[in-house]
């Protein structure tokens, strides 16, 4: 199985505050999308560590759908960075590939967060895959592309789009 992951954040720099994290396990060669995880990270802990919040990103969140905004910014159920890294490490055990819709965003931010927590990233660099590039090259058949801004919903949408492209082009390797 592969893992698709996604973040929602309060800036776009590698040291930004992470609001929410989503991930799903999926098989890019079948229709299987398995087991997902959704985590809301402690914002105050990250700010205390010096992670960034960008005014432009806050304004952008202010323009989003109220339900999506409340889910991303609400205070309930947030966990520490330590608990988050522990859960993510367990989740990705055995993953063949780690996918993101633009790894220079999600992966770079996560690796920065792991470094700040004095922990190694739980994936080898050579397992990283970019769904944005794959879908740009092979076509993204989603209606208007994904623009949900819920980390778990985005993961499901991105995994389904990868599966569709792989099936359409009968790919046997990624």
C-alpha positions as CSV (number, residue, x, y, z in Angstrom):
1,X,0.0,0.0,0.0
2,X,1.0,3.6,-0.6
3,X,0.2,6.6,1.6
4,X,-1.3,9.9,0.3
5,X,-0.9,12.8,2.8
6,X,-2.1,16.4,3.0
7,X,-1.7,19.4,5.3
8,X,-3.7,22.5,6.0
9,X,-1.5,25.2,7.4
10,X,-1.3,28.9,8.6
11,X,1.5,29.9,6.1
12,X,3.3,28.4,3.2
13,X,6.9,28.4,4.5
14,X,8.7,25.2,5.7
15,X,8.4,26.3,9.3
16,X,4.7,27.1,9.2
17,X,2.0,26.1,11.8
18,X,0.2,22.9,10.7
19,X,-3.5,23.0,11.5
20,X,-4.6,19.6,10.3
21,X,-3.1,16.5,8.8
22,X,-4.8,13.8,6.7
23,X,-3.5,10.6,5.2
24,X,-5.0,7.5,3.6
25,X,-3.5,4.2,2.6
26,X,-4.2,3.2,-1.0
27,X,-3.2,0.9,-3.8
28,X,-2.6,3.0,-6.9
29,X,-3.1,-0.1,-9.1
30,X,-6.6,-0.9,-7.8
31,X,-9.6,0.9,-6.5
32,X,-8.6,0.2,-2.9
33,X,-8.5,3.2,-0.5
34,X,-8.0,2.0,3.0
35,X,-7.6,3.2,6.5
36,X,-7.4,7.0,6.9
37,X,-6.1,9.2,9.7
38,X,-7.0,12.8,10.5
39,X,-5.2,14.8,13.1
40,X,-5.6,18.3,14.4
41,X,-2.3,19.6,15.8
42,X,-1.8,21.9,18.8
43,X,-1.4,25.4,17.3
44,X,-0.3,27.1,20.5
45,X,2.6,24.5,21.0
46,X,3.8,25.3,17.4
47,X,3.6,29.0,17.9
48,X,5.6,28.7,21.1
49,X,8.3,26.9,19.1
50,X,8.5,29.8,16.7
51,X,6.6,28.2,13.8
52,X,5.1,30.8,11.4
53,X,1.7,32.3,10.9
54,X,1.2,34.4,7.8
55,X,-1.4,37.2,7.6
56,X,-2.2,36.5,4.0
57,X,-2.9,32.9,4.8
58,X,-5.2,33.9,7.7
59,X,-7.0,36.2,5.3
60,X,-7.3,33.3,2.8
61,X,-8.8,31.1,5.5
62,X,-11.3,33.9,6.2
63,X,-12.6,33.6,2.7
64,X,-13.2,29.8,2.8
65,X,-16.5,28.1,3.4
66,X,-17.5,28.5,7.0
67,X,-17.7,24.8,7.7
68,X,-14.3,24.1,6.3
69,X,-12.8,27.1,8.1
70,X,-14.3,26.0,11.4
71,X,-13.0,22.5,11.0
72,X,-9.5,23.7,10.2
73,X,-9.3,26.4,12.8
74,X,-11.4,25.1,15.7
75,X,-9.7,24.3,19.0
76,X,-11.2,20.9,19.9
77,X,-9.2,17.6,19.7
78,X,-5.8,19.0,19.0
79,X,-2.8,16.9,19.9
80,X,0.9,17.6,20.6
81,X,3.6,17.3,18.0
82,X,5.1,14.4,19.9
83,X,1.8,12.5,19.7
84,X,1.3,13.4,16.1
85,X,4.8,12.1,15.0
86,X,4.2,8.9,17.0
87,X,0.8,8.3,15.2
88,X,2.2,9.1,11.8
89,X,5.2,6.9,12.2
90,X,2.9,4.0,13.1
91,X,0.5,4.7,10.3
92,X,3.2,4.6,7.5
93,X,5.0,1.5,8.5
94,X,5.3,-0.7,5.4
95,X,4.3,2.0,3.0
96,X,5.8,1.5,-0.5
97,X,5.5,5.2,-1.6
98,X,4.5,8.4,0.2
99,X,2.5,10.7,-2.1
100,X,1.6,14.4,-1.7
101,X,0.0,17.0,-4.0
102,X,3.2,18.8,-4.4
103,X,5.8,17.3,-2.0
104,X,7.8,20.6,-1.9
105,X,4.9,21.8,0.3
106,X,3.6,19.0,2.4
107,X,6.8,16.8,2.7
108,X,9.1,19.8,3.3
109,X,6.8,21.2,6.1
110,X,6.5,17.8,7.7
111,X,10.3,17.2,7.5
112,X,10.9,20.6,9.1
113,X,8.4,19.8,11.9
114,X,10.2,16.4,12.5
115,X,13.6,18.2,12.6
116,X,12.2,20.7,15.1
117,X,11.0,17.8,17.3
118,X,14.5,16.2,17.0
119,X,13.1,13.2,15.2
120,X,14.0,11.7,11.8
121,X,11.4,11.8,9.1
122,X,9.8,8.4,8.8
123,X,10.3,7.8,5.1
124,X,13.3,7.4,2.9
125,X,13.6,10.3,0.3
126,X,13.3,7.9,-2.6
127,X,9.8,6.8,-1.7
128,X,8.3,10.3,-2.2
129,X,5.9,10.8,-5.2
130,X,4.2,13.9,-6.5
131,X,0.5,13.4,-7.5
132,X,0.3,17.0,-8.9
133,X,3.0,16.2,-11.5
134,X,1.5,12.8,-12.3
135,X,-2.0,14.3,-12.8
136,X,-0.7,17.2,-14.8
137,X,1.0,14.8,-17.2
138,X,-1.7,12.2,-17.4
139,X,-4.8,14.3,-16.8
140,X,-6.9,14.9,-13.8
141,X,-10.5,13.7,-14.4
142,X,-11.9,15.2,-11.2
143,X,-14.5,17.9,-11.6
144,X,-12.5,21.1,-11.4
145,X,-9.7,19.3,-9.5
146,X,-9.7,19.0,-5.7
147,X,-10.2,22.2,-3.8
148,X,-11.8,20.9,-0.6
149,X,-9.3,22.2,2.1
150,X,-10.0,19.4,4.4
151,X,-6.8,17.4,4.8
152,X,-8.5,13.9,4.8
153,X,-11.0,14.7,2.1
154,X,-8.2,16.0,-0.1
155,X,-6.2,12.8,0.4
156,X,-9.1,10.7,-0.7
157,X,-9.7,12.8,-3.7
158,X,-6.0,12.8,-4.7
159,X,-5.7,9.1,-4.2
160,X,-8.7,8.4,-6.4
161,X,-7.3,10.7,-9.1
162,X,-4.0,8.8,-9.0
163,X,-5.8,5.5,-9.3
164,X,-7.9,6.8,-12.2
165,X,-4.8,8.0,-14.1
166,X,-2.9,4.8,-13.4
167,X,-5.9,2.7,-14.6
168,X,-6.5,4.9,-17.7
169,X,-2.9,4.6,-18.9
170,X,-2.5,1.0,-17.7
171,X,0.7,1.9,-15.7
172,X,2.5,-0.9,-14.0
173,X,5.2,1.1,-12.2
174,X,5.3,4.4,-10.4
